[in-house]
């Protein structure tokens, strides 16, 4: 997997959030727009930086995706209506982390 997988998996996660919370399995306790905003806007804000493969943005996005991963696993376990989008989210996050681990950043100092 190359760096393009980080880009495309994050883009897939951004597209998945409104589909999941707005159409496939809307939340019961909060309005759908609020769930979409809380889950999708931070990812959308990081997209330009991840698209440029900036190392700091990849790490920050990875930390944010850990929260998304935990939510997806708990939703897949507890909510049958949300199982399919939750499993899709887990797979996309797995792709992101696998692709991120394959990136190599050169050192700036020569020894």
N, C-alpha and C positions, 0 to 999 in steps of 0.2 A: 504494500500500500504506500502510495506517495503522499505528498503534501496536499494534493487535490482532494483527497478523502477527508481531510480536516475541514476544508472549505465546504464541500458538498454535504457532509453530514451535519454541519452546523446549519446550513441553509435548509436541509430537510427537517431539522428540529424546529426551526422558525416557522416553517410551513405547517408542521404537525400541531403546534400549540393551538391555533384557532380552530383547526379541524377537530381536535380532541375536545377542547373545552367549550367550543361553540356549537358543535354539531353531533359528534359521535357519542360523547358521554358528558353532557353539561353538568357542572357541579350543582349540588342541592342546596348548599348553605350560603353561597355567595353568588352574585350575578356573574354570568358568563363573561361579560366584558372585563370584569375585575380580574378573574382568573387568567384570561388571555393577556391582560396588561402585566400582571405580576410575573407570569411565566415567560412571556414572549418578548417584552420590551428590553430586558437586559441582554438577551441573546441578540436582538436586532441591533442594539448599540455596539456590541462587540464585533459584529460581522465585518465592517470595513477593515478593522485591525487584524482580525484573523485571516481575512481574505489576502491581506498583504503579508501574511505569515510572520508577523512580529512576535518575537519570542515571549515577551511579557503578556501580550494579549492571549496567546495560546495557553499560557499558564493560568491566567485569570479566568478564561473561558472554561478551562478544565476544572478549576475549583467550583465555579458556578454549576457546571454539569454534574458534579458530585451530588449536589442538592437535587437536581432533576432526576438523577439516577435513583436516589433513595425514594423520591416520591413515586417514580414509575414502578419500582419494585413493590412498594407497599400497595399501590393501586392495583397492580396486576394480581397481587395476592388476595386482597380484600374485596375488590369490586369487579364482579364478572362483566358488567357493562363496559368497563374501561380496560379490560384485559388486552384487547388487540392493540389499541393505541399505546398502551403502556409497554407492551413487549416491543413494538416498533421503536419506541423511544429508547429502551434499553439497548436494542441492537445498534441504533444510530450513535448512541454514546459510546458503545463498545468500539465501533468503527473509528470514532474520533480519537479515542485514547490509543488504539492500536496504530493509527496513522501518526499520531503525535509522537509516539515512542520511536517511530522510524525516522523522524526528522533529525538531521545532523546540522548543527550550527557551528560554523568555523570559529576558531579562536582568533582574536585580534592580535595577540602578542606572539611573537616568534621566539622560540627557545632553541 
